[in-house]
């Protein structure tokens, strides 16, 4: 059977277009390697599939075609963990960069000012927390690679975790003379979440909020427990800014990897937050309006035993 020339042309054109896309990726600079890996996988498979469809339709060798397609499916299964490692590696680098930024700001504060001994002690304590969080970022990647059981909770009360995150956030935004407002409400000590996820998520969100806000403005970190319907409670953690806001058309793409509106952005921050929150059974919601600001809400389900104050 001869394949219709129009179908041949369409398939070959698709393969050429995808190949050109890969060339553009390479010529535009060195992209993030996970992104490049995904692109190479897509472009290569498209070309292979085009050849398989054309060749095997012409030869009517359906059994061989099914064998080759099955092999391609197995290859995709093999590649998927590699892509996951790539995404986690990109997220790791993004989180470590945030903690290093806090450390740098803290060191600059010690070098340039005549702080009291108490202030120095506090700065050193924050630095120690940053180092601890950076080590935990690495532990998460090792868990993915080795398939080890990763730490789900530190057993610390949530309010303590939020205060620690706010301490780091204050140093993160200090170069822009910004204020961190702690809108914390009373939380029972029985409310315990993964402190690694909470800390990393809040730091990522505060960094985004600071970049979208003017010098000297405020960023709010808060929490509350709500009961949507009788018997179903959840704790909400939010980070709110009063910056430039996000347009609806952009808002729909905020959780896509490597999508960013910032000149020096990488499109990893919100993707990382979403992954961390969902791994712990939560969800992420964004409220925003141009020139009015943005609020990101992290919601986690609670047991019925938690009492709302």
KARA-V373197 format. One record per residue. N is the residue number from 1. RES is the residue in one letter. OMEGA is omega in whole degrees, -180 to 180 (999 if undefined). Layout:
N&RES&OMEGA, N&RES&OMEGA
This chain:
1&X&177, 2&X&180, 3&X&178, 4&X&-176, 5&X&179, 6&X&179, 7&X&178, 8&X&-177, 9&X&-179, 10&X&-178, 11&X&-180, 12&X&178, 13&X&179, 14&X&179, 15&X&180, 16&X&180, 17&X&179, 18&X&178, 19&X&177, 20&X&178, 21&X&178, 22&X&179, 23&X&179, 24&X&176, 25&X&-177, 26&X&-177, 27&X&-177, 28&X&-178, 29&X&-179, 30&X&-179, 31&X&174, 32&X&-173, 33&X&177, 34&X&179, 35&X&180, 36&X&179, 37&X&179, 38&X&-180, 39&X&-179, 40&X&178, 41&X&-179, 42&X&-176, 43&X&-179, 44&X&-179, 45&X&179, 46&X&179, 47&X&179, 48&X&-179, 49&X&178, 50&X&179, 51&X&-180, 52&X&-178, 53&X&-179, 54&X&-175, 55&X&-174, 56&X&172, 57&X&180, 58&X&-176, 59&X&-178, 60&X&-179, 61&X&-173, 62&X&-179, 63&X&179, 64&X&179, 65&X&179, 66&X&179, 67&X&-179, 68&X&180, 69&X&178, 70&X&178, 71&X&178, 72&X&178, 73&X&177, 74&X&178, 75&X&178, 76&X&178, 77&X&180, 78&X&-177, 79&X&-174, 80&X&178, 81&X&179, 82&X&179, 83&X&177, 84&X&177, 85&X&179, 86&X&179, 87&X&179, 88&X&178, 89&X&178, 90&X&178, 91&X&177, 92&X&-179, 93&X&-180, 94&X&-179, 95&X&179, 96&X&178, 97&X&178, 98&X&-179, 99&X&177, 100&X&177, 101&X&177, 102&X&179, 103&X&-179, 104&X&179, 105&X&180, 106&X&179, 107&X&178, 108&X&179, 109&X&-179, 110&X&-176, 111&X&-170, 112&X&-175, 113&X&176, 114&X&-177, 115&X&176, 116&X&179, 117&X&-180, 118&X&180, 119&X&179, 120&X&179, 121&X&-180, 122&X&180, 123&X&179, 124&X&178, 125&X&179, 126&X&178, 127&X&179, 128&X&178, 129&X&178, 130&X&180, 131&X&179, 132&X&-180, 133&X&178, 134&X&178, 135&X&180, 136&X&174, 137&X&180, 138&X&179, 139&X&-180, 140&X&179, 141&X&179, 142&X&176, 143&X&-179, 144&X&-177, 145&X&-175, 146&X&-178, 147&X&178, 148&X&175, 149&X&-177, 150&X&-174, 151&X&-177, 152&X&-179, 153&X&178, 154&X&-178, 155&X&180, 156&X&176, 157&X&-176, 158&X&-178, 159&X&177, 160&X&179, 161&X&-179, 162&X&178, 163&X&177, 164&X&179, 165&X&179, 166&X&177, 167&X&178, 168&X&-178, 169&X&-180, 170&X&178, 171&X&-180, 172&X&-176, 173&X&-176, 174&X&179, 175&X&179, 176&X&180, 177&X&-179, 178&X&-178, 179&X&173, 180&X&178, 181&X&-179, 182&X&179, 183&X&-175, 184&X&174, 185&X&-178, 186&X&179, 187&X&176, 188&X&179, 189&X&180, 190&X&178, 191&X&-177, 192&X&178, 193&X&-180, 194&X&-175, 195&X&178, 196&X&-178, 197&X&-178, 198&X&-179, 199&X&-177, 200&X&-180, 201&X&-178, 202&X&180, 203&X&177, 204&X&-178, 205&X&178, 206&X&178, 207&X&177, 208&X&-179, 209&X&180, 210&X&-180, 211&X&-179, 212&X&-174, 213&X&179, 214&X&175, 215&X&177, 216&X&-179, 217&X&-176, 218&X&173, 219&X&-176, 220&X&170, 221&X&-176, 222&X&179, 223&X&172, 224&X&175, 225&X&-178, 226&X&176, 227&X&-177, 228&X&174, 229&X&-178, 230&X&177, 231&X&180, 232&X&-179, 233&X&175, 234&X&174, 235&X&180, 236&X&175, 237&X&-176, 238&X&173, 239&X&-173, 240&X&175, 241&X&-180, 242&X&-175, 243&X&-172, 244&X&180, 245&X&-176, 246&X&177, 247&X&-178, 248&X&-178, 249&X&178, 250&X&-177, 251&X&-177, 252&X&-178, 253&X&-172, 254&X&-177, 255&X&177, 256&X&-179, 257&X&175, 258&X&174, 259&X&-179, 260&X&176, 261&X&-178, 262&X&-179, 263&X&-179, 264&X&-179, 265&X&-180, 266&X&179, 267&X&-177, 268&X&-172, 269&X&-177, 270&X&176, 271&X&179, 272&X&180, 273&X&-179, 274&X&-180, 275&X&-179, 276&X&-177, 277&X&-178, 278&X&176, 279&X&180, 280&X&175, 281&X&-180, 282&X&178, 283&X&-177, 284&X&177, 285&X&179, 286&X&171, 287&X&-178, 288&X&175, 289&X&-180, 290&X&176, 291&X&179, 292&X&178, 293&X&-176, 294&X&174, 295&X&177, 296&X&-175, 297&X&176, 298&X&-176, 299&X&180, 300&X&178, 301&X&179, 302&X&177, 303&X&-178, 304&X&-176, 305&X&-178, 306&X&-180, 307&X&178, 308&X&-178, 309&X&999
